[in-house]
Amino acid sequence: MATKSEFDRIEEENVRYLGVIPLSQVKKINVISALTKKGFKEYSSKKDHLYFHFIYEGREYPIRTKISHGSGYADLGNPLIALMAKQMMLSKQQFLEFVQCHISKDGYVQILKEIGEIQ
């Protein structure tokens, strides 16, 4: 079994040579910005979450996600990244690329069309 330092070295090599984005944390503000720029409409809850619904060509689709209002969630870790990716019909890698603007709104729409979520 590889030691932690070996895993770290392998991950660094993957990032350097393959352009793979390591799964770690993303800033909540960056996620909110990417969502609202790429077709998600924000619905604020008076309770504890911000809700986002995907709108395309004037139609709301059942593609939704949410983020906590809480200040303890300034950074989103792997479990929340995985959950939001699933809610948005993306892999974790695609979600990170979406947040980092490597996937545009048109690119996201294309992914959704390819998997049959929108027409």
C-alpha positions in Angstrom: 0.0 0.0 0.0 1.3 3.4 -0.9 2.0 5.9 1.8 0.3 9.3 2.0 3.4 11.0 0.6 3.3 8.7 -2.5 -0.3 9.5 -3.1 0.5 13.2 -2.8 3.3 12.8 -5.3 1.1 10.9 -7.7 -1.6 13.6 -7.5 0.9 16.4 -8.1 2.2 14.5 -11.2 -1.3 14.1 -12.5 -2.0 17.8 -12.1 1.2 18.8 -13.7 1.2 16.4 -16.6 -2.4 15.6 -17.2 -4.1 18.8 -16.2 -6.2 16.9 -13.7 -7.9 19.1 -11.1 -7.3 17.6 -7.6 -10.5 17.2 -5.6 -10.2 19.3 -2.6 -12.1 22.5 -1.9 -13.8 25.2 -3.9 -14.9 28.6 -2.6 -18.6 29.0 -2.1 -18.5 32.4 -3.7 -16.9 30.9 -6.9 -19.6 28.3 -7.1 -22.4 30.8 -6.7 -20.8 33.0 -9.4 -20.5 30.1 -11.8 -24.0 28.9 -11.2 -25.6 32.4 -11.8 -23.5 33.1 -14.9 -24.4 29.7 -16.5 -28.2 29.6 -16.4 -29.0 28.9 -12.7 -31.5 31.3 -11.0 -30.9 31.9 -7.3 -33.8 31.6 -4.9 -33.0 32.8 -1.4 -34.6 30.9 1.4 -35.3 32.8 4.7 -34.0 29.7 6.4 -30.6 28.2 5.8 -29.9 27.7 2.1 -29.6 29.4 -1.2 -31.4 27.4 -3.9 -30.5 27.3 -7.6 -32.7 26.2 -10.4 -31.5 25.7 -14.0 -33.3 27.9 -16.6 -32.7 27.3 -20.4 -34.5 29.2 -23.2 -37.1 30.5 -20.7 -37.9 27.1 -19.3 -37.1 25.8 -15.8 -35.7 22.3 -15.7 -35.7 20.0 -12.7 -31.9 20.5 -12.3 -31.4 22.0 -8.9 -28.9 22.4 -6.2 -28.4 24.3 -3.0 -25.7 25.9 -0.8 -25.8 26.7 2.9 -26.0 30.3 4.0 -23.9 29.4 7.0 -20.5 31.0 7.4 -19.0 27.7 8.2 -19.3 26.7 4.5 -17.0 29.3 2.9 -15.2 26.4 1.3 -17.0 23.4 -0.1 -15.2 20.1 0.4 -15.3 16.7 -1.4 -18.7 15.5 0.0 -20.5 18.7 -1.0 -18.7 18.8 -4.3 -19.8 15.3 -5.1 -23.4 16.0 -4.0 -23.7 19.2 -6.1 -22.1 17.5 -9.1 -24.7 14.7 -8.9 -27.6 17.3 -8.6 -26.2 19.1 -11.6 -25.8 15.9 -13.7 -22.0 16.3 -13.8 -19.1 14.2 -12.7 -16.9 15.7 -9.9 -14.3 16.6 -12.4 -16.9 18.3 -14.7 -18.3 20.2 -11.7 -14.8 21.6 -10.8 -14.3 22.5 -14.5 -17.7 24.2 -14.4 -16.7 26.3 -11.4 -13.3 27.2 -12.8 -15.0 28.3 -16.1 -13.4 25.6 -18.2 -17.0 24.5 -19.0 -19.1 27.4 -20.4 -22.9 27.7 -20.3 -23.0 26.3 -23.8 -20.7 23.4 -22.8 -23.0 22.6 -19.8 -26.1 22.7 -22.0 -24.3 20.3 -24.4 -23.6 17.9 -21.6 -27.2 18.0 -20.5 -28.4 17.4 -24.1 -26.0 14.5 -24.5 -27.4 12.7 -21.4 -31.0 13.5 -22.4 -31.8 16.0 -19.6 -32.8 18.8 -22.0 -33.8 18.9 -25.6 
